[in-house]
């Protein structure tokens, strides 16, 4: 997510929050960059985030809201 922000978002701010409570976690990364450009040629970044989250059993939500928010949640097993 951070790599995508640096390369593509035109953001001037990134906020990263991580919380852990017992066996569950929430990781949230938010930037104030520009929205998705539909004319991109490859666009693998967001798919790769989802693929990596699936590999570790995490749920991931990607929201465009005046920038992007990537929120990963899961449990430690």
N, C-alpha and C positions, 0 to 999 in steps of 0.2 A: 504494500500500500504506500509506504513512504517513497519507494523508488518511483511509482507512478506519479505521486504528487510532485516530486522534484522534476521529472521529465515532462509532464504533460499539463499540470493544473494551473500554472501561473499564480499559484498561491503565495501570499505573503505571510501566512500564519498556519501552523499545524499544532493542534492540541492532541495529546495522547494521554488517555486515562486507562489505568489498569486497576481492577479491584479483584480481590480473592477473598472468598468467605467459605471456610471449611473445605469443601470439595468442589466448589464451582468458581468460575472466573468470568469476568467480562473485560474485554479489551476493546477500546473505542478510539479510533483515529479519525479526526475531523480536520478538514482544511477549508479555507475560504476562497478556493480557486474557481475556475470557470467550469461550466457544465460539460458533459460528454459531447464530443464532436462526432456526429454520425458519419462523416466522410473519412474517418480513419481507415487505413488499409489493413492493419493486422488486428488490433484490439484484443490482444491476448491477455493483457494485464488483469482485467477483472475476472476473466475465466480462470486464470491461474490462481488468483486469490481463493476462488470457490473450490478449486481442485485441492489446494493445499489444506484448506479447512476440512474438507471431506476426509482427507488422509488421517487427520488427527482426531476425527470425531467431533469437530466443532461445528456449530451452526454459525453461519455468517449472513449478515444483512448489509447490503450496499445501497445507500440512499443518496440521491442528488438533491441537496437542499441548500442552495446558495453556496455551493462547494460540494464536497463529498463527505459522507460519514461511512466508515467501515466499522461494523460492530460484530465482534466474534464472541460467542458464549459457549461454554461447555463445562464439563465435569472432569476432574482428575480421578482416574481409576486406579 
